[in-house]
Amino acid sequence: MEETFIICYNTAYREKSGARRNNVLFNAKSKQETKICSIGGQAVMEGVMMKAPKGIAMSVRRADGTIVTEYKPYESKAKKGTVYGWPIIRGVVSFIESLVVGVKTISASAELYGDEAAQEEPSKFERWLAQKTGKPVEKIATGFAVVIALILAIGIFFVLPQLISSWILHGSELVTIWKSLIEGVVRLLIFLGYIAAISLMKDVKRVFMYHGAEHKTIACYEHGAELTPQTAKAYSRFHPRCGTNYLFLVMAISILFFAMVGWNANFFVRLLTRILFIPVVAGISYEVLKLAAKSNNLLARIVRAPGVALQRLTTKEPDESMLEVAITAFQRAMQSMQGQQGEAAAASSGQ
């Protein structure tokens, strides 16, 4: 389910002098200014997806070595001036959209690659449901995939920690806040163990290599260097605005949040409160990451540090062929943005 969750933020920043600079972040350590792009991405099957503000580009290297690229218009509902764009709510919307987009792009990448398993006929139940609801079979299948992903995530990261912490704390007279903190630590350890375990799988390792290629491509662009595989290879595979940071923040903030909510002796009531508050935790985590992405001061770096460290597991060093794929997707996403800017300029000049 890799890292589609947060894209780079196209935000204005201020230095200590108070001067306003659009799309630039001042790195006090290196004494350099780094552009902040509005494109973020996700590693997919043998490829990379790059998400621009109004479209999604995806490039995949097929088994015969050729690169195929697909572009689809897409715009988030979390816009300023709407309810979906309000703080906290926009984080929930972004989380849901990222999950849906992630499932769709992974399935689409398998089709572009030529994976026969991804092109299986829909089941009778899916066809029946599509007929009853009047929706395309593809949307029904995606909906099922999202629901299954959520069920698995809740089972692994909420039900399992509840069972383990209940066993550990059985008969304990600790105050409720300590019980909640122990439960949170168990959840965090399960999360880290899960990431470490899947990183050992051969297929997942290749996805993580493409994840590294995505980061290197964006870093290369943000530093104003020429976008070539050879140049991008020199940049770090760790990025401060990666979805891994978001996932870690969700886990960390959930520890503090549920400690304040408290510990209910009834297992099912306790589990229900955890599940019901998932959107709130996701929204708060989004806002924290958004604030941390706007600055490079000590506090922001401390907030980002655990997620960046975790990228040692969720990213691997890519080869140049993978960087070529990532750059192809990035350039297609950039083309869509340049086209939109040209249309906006033409519209304003015609008024």
C-alpha positions in Angstrom: 0.0 0.0 0.0 2.9 2.1 -0.4 3.4 5.6 -0.2 0.8 7.5 -2.0 -0.6 9.2 1.0 1.0 12.8 0.9 2.1 14.9 -2.0 4.5 17.8 -1.9 2.9 21.0 -0.8 2.9 24.0 -3.1 3.2 26.6 -0.3 4.8 30.0 0.3 7.5 30.2 2.9 9.1 33.0 5.0 12.7 33.4 6.0 13.7 35.2 9.2 14.0 38.4 7.2 10.3 38.1 6.5 10.7 38.1 2.7 8.1 36.0 1.0 9.3 33.4 -1.6 6.9 31.2 -3.5 7.7 27.5 -3.9 11.1 27.9 -2.1 12.3 26.4 1.1 15.5 27.8 2.6 17.8 25.1 3.9 19.8 26.7 6.7 22.2 23.8 6.9 23.3 23.8 3.3 22.7 27.6 2.8 20.8 26.7 -0.4 17.2 27.3 -1.5 15.2 24.3 -2.5 12.1 24.5 -4.8 9.0 22.8 -3.3 7.2 21.0 -6.1 3.4 20.4 -6.2 3.9 16.8 -7.5 4.1 13.8 -5.4 4.1 10.1 -6.2 3.7 6.5 -5.5 5.6 3.4 -6.4 3.5 0.8 -8.4 4.2 -2.5 -10.0 7.4 -2.0 -12.1 6.7 1.7 -12.3 5.9 5.1 -10.7 2.8 7.2 -10.4 3.2 11.0 -10.2 0.3 13.0 -9.0 0.0 16.6 -10.1 -2.7 19.0 -8.8 -5.1 18.2 -11.6 -3.9 14.9 -13.0 -2.1 11.6 -12.5 0.7 10.3 -14.7 1.9 6.8 -14.5 4.8 5.1 -16.2 5.5 1.4 -16.2 8.4 -0.6 -17.7 7.0 -3.7 -19.4 8.7 -7.1 -19.6 10.0 -6.3 -23.1 11.9 -3.2 -21.7 9.7 -0.5 -23.2 8.2 2.2 -21.0 4.4 2.9 -21.3 2.9 6.0 -19.9 -0.7 6.8 -19.0 -2.2 10.1 -17.9 -5.7 10.8 -16.4 -7.2 14.0 -15.2 -7.8 14.0 -11.5 -8.5 16.7 -8.9 -8.9 16.3 -5.1 -12.1 17.3 -3.4 -10.1 18.8 -0.6 -10.1 22.3 -2.1 -9.9 25.7 -0.3 -13.3 27.3 0.1 -15.2 24.1 0.5 -16.0 22.0 3.6 -13.7 19.3 2.4 -10.9 21.8 2.5 -11.2 22.6 6.2 -8.4 21.7 8.5 -8.7 18.1 9.9 -11.4 17.3 7.3 -9.0 17.8 4.4 -6.7 15.2 6.1 -9.5 12.7 6.2 -10.5 13.4 2.6 -6.8 13.1 1.5 -6.4 9.8 3.3 -9.5 8.3 1.7 -8.6 9.6 -1.8 -5.1 8.4 -1.5 -6.3 4.9 -0.5 -8.7 4.8 -3.5 -6.1 6.2 -5.9 -3.5 3.8 -4.6 -5.6 0.8 -5.3 -6.6 2.0 -8.7 -3.0 2.8 -9.8 -1.6 -0.5 -8.5 -4.3 -2.4 -10.5 -3.7 -0.2 -13.6 0.1 -0.7 -13.4 -0.4 -4.4 -13.4 -2.5 -4.1 -16.5 0.0 -1.9 -18.2 2.8 -4.3 -17.3 0.8 -7.1 -18.8 0.0 -9.1 -15.6 -2.7 -11.6 -16.6 -3.9 -11.9 -13.1 -4.9 -8.2 -13.2 -7.1 -8.9 -16.2 -9.2 -11.7 -14.8 -12.9 -11.6 -15.5 -15.0 -10.0 -12.8 -16.8 -12.4 -10.5 -20.6 -13.1 -10.8 -21.2 -11.2 -7.6 -19.3 -8.1 -8.9 -21.3 -8.2 -12.1 -24.5 -8.6 -10.2 -23.7 -5.7 -7.9 -22.7 -3.5 -10.8 -26.0 -4.3 -12.5 -28.0 -3.5 -9.4 -26.1 -0.3 -8.6 -25.7 0.9 -12.2 -22.0 1.5 -11.6 -19.1 0.1 -13.8 -17.6 -3.2 -12.7 -14.2 -1.5 -12.3 -15.6 0.8 -9.6 -17.2 -2.1 -7.8 -13.9 -4.0 -7.9 -12.0 -1.0 -6.6 -14.5 -0.5 -3.9 -14.1 -4.1 -2.7 -10.3 -3.7 -2.8 -10.5 -0.6 -0.6 -12.8 -2.3 1.9 -10.6 -5.3 2.1 -7.6 -3.1 2.6 -9.3 -1.2 5.4 -10.5 -4.5 7.1 -6.9 -5.9 7.0 -5.5 -2.6 8.3 -8.0 -2.5 11.2 -7.4 -6.2 12.0 -3.6 -5.9 12.0 -3.1 -2.4 13.6 -6.1 -2.2 15.9 -7.7 -5.6 16.7 -4.3 -7.4 17.1 -2.8 -4.7 19.4 -6.0 -4.8 21.5 -5.8 -8.5 21.9 -2.1 -8.4 22.8 -2.3 -5.5 25.2 -5.4 -7.1 26.9 -3.3 -10.2 27.4 -0.4 -8.2 28.8 -2.5 -6.1 31.1 -4.9 -8.8 32.3 -5.4 -8.2 36.0 -3.2 -5.1 36.0 -4.0 -2.2 38.3 -2.2 0.4 36.2 -4.0 3.7 35.7 -5.8 3.9 32.4 -3.4 6.3 30.7 -0.5 3.8 31.1 -2.7 1.0 29.7 -3.5 3.2 26.7 0.2 4.1 26.2 1.2 0.4 26.4 -1.5 -0.5 23.8 -0.1 2.3 21.6 3.4 1.1 21.9 2.3 -2.5 21.0 0.5 -1.1 17.9 3.7 0.9 16.9 5.9 -2.2 17.3 3.5 -4.3 15.1 3.6 -1.6 12.5 7.4 -1.5 12.4 7.6 -5.3 12.4 5.1 -5.4 9.5 7.1 -2.9 7.4 10.4 -4.7 8.2 8.8 -8.1 7.3 7.4 -7.1 3.9 10.6 -5.2 3.0 12.3 -8.7 2.8 9.9 -9.9 0.1 11.4 -9.8 -3.4 8.5 -8.2 -5.2 8.0 -5.6 -2.4 11.7 -4.8 -2.5 11.4 -3.8 -6.2 8.4 -1.6 -5.3 10.6 0.0 -2.6 13.3 0.6 -5.2 10.8 2.4 -7.4 9.8 4.3 -4.3 13.4 5.4 -4.0 13.5 6.4 -7.7 10.4 8.6 -7.1 12.1 10.4 -4.3 15.3 10.9 -6.1 13.5 12.3 -9.2 11.6 14.9 -7.1 14.7 15.8 -5.1 16.6 16.3 -8.4 13.9 18.6 -9.7 13.7 20.5 -6.4 17.4 21.2 -6.5 17.2 22.5 -10.0 19.4 19.8 -11.5 19.1 18.3 -14.9 16.5 15.5 -14.9 18.5 12.5 -16.1 18.9 9.1 -14.5 22.6 9.7 -14.0 22.0 13.0 -12.2 19.1 11.9 -10.1 21.0 8.9 -8.9 23.2 11.2 -6.8 20.3 12.5 -4.7 19.0 11.0 -1.5 16.3 8.4 -1.6 14.9 9.9 1.7 12.3 12.7 1.4 10.8 14.8 4.2 7.3 14.8 2.7 7.0 11.1 2.1 3.9 9.2 2.9 6.0 7.0 5.2 6.3 10.1 7.5 2.5 10.4 7.5 2.0 6.7 8.4 4.5 7.0 11.3 2.8 10.2 12.5 -0.6 8.4 12.5 0.9 5.7 14.7 2.6 8.1 17.0 -0.2 10.6 17.4 -2.7 7.7 17.9 -0.7 6.8 21.1 -1.1 10.2 22.6 -4.7 10.7 21.3 -6.0 7.4 22.7 -4.2 7.9 25.9 -6.3 11.0 26.4 -9.5 9.1 25.3 -8.8 6.6 28.0 -9.0 2.8 28.5 -12.3 1.0 28.7 -12.4 -2.3 30.5 -14.8 -3.7 27.9 -12.7 -5.0 24.9 -15.4 -4.3 22.3 -16.2 -0.8 23.5 -12.5 0.0 23.6 -12.0 -1.3 20.0 -15.0 0.6 18.8 -13.7 3.9 20.1 -10.4 3.3 18.4 -12.0 2.6 15.1 -14.4 5.5 15.3 -11.6 8.0 16.0 -9.3 6.8 13.1 -10.5 9.7 10.9 -9.8 12.2 13.6 -6.3 10.8 14.1 -5.7 10.8 10.4 -6.8 14.4 10.1 -4.6 15.6 12.9 -1.6 13.7 11.5 -2.1 15.4 8.2 -2.1 18.8 9.7 1.0 18.1 11.8 2.9 16.8 8.7 1.6 19.8 6.6 3.0 22.2 9.3 6.3 20.3 9.5 6.7 20.4 5.7 6.5 24.3 5.7 9.7 24.7 7.6 13.2 23.4 8.1 13.6 24.5 11.7 14.7 22.2 14.5 11.2 21.3 15.6 10.1 20.5 12.1 13.1 18.3 11.6 12.5 16.5 14.9 8.9 15.8 13.8 10.0 14.5 10.4 13.0 12.5 11.7 11.3 9.2 12.7 9.5 9.0 9.3 12.6 9.8 7.4 14.5 7.1 9.4 11.7 4.6 8.6 12.3 5.3 4.9 15.5 3.2 5.3 13.0 0.3 5.1 10.4 1.6 2.7 12.9 2.8 0.1 15.8 1.1 -1.6 18.5 2.3 -3.9 17.1 2.2 -7.5 19.0 1.4 -10.7 19.1 3.9 -13.6 16.4 2.0 -15.5 14.0 2.7 -12.6 15.0 6.3 -12.4 14.3 6.6 -16.2 10.7 5.4 -15.5 10.2 7.8 -12.6 11.5 10.7 -14.6 9.2 9.8 -17.5 6.2 9.9 -15.2 7.3 13.1 -13.6 7.8 14.9 -16.9 4.4 13.8 -18.1 2.9 15.2 -14.9 4.8 18.5 -15.4 3.5 18.7 -19.0 0.0 18.7 -17.7 0.7 21.5 -15.3 2.4 23.6 -18.0 -0.5 23.1 -20.2 -2.9 24.3 -17.6 -0.8 27.4 -16.9 -0.7 28.1 -20.6 -4.5 27.9 -20.8 -4.9 30.1 -17.8 -2.5 32.7 -19.3 -4.4 32.6 -22.6 -7.7 33.1 -20.9 -6.5 36.1 -18.9 -5.0 37.8 -21.9 -8.2 37.3 -23.8 -10.2 39.2 -21.2 
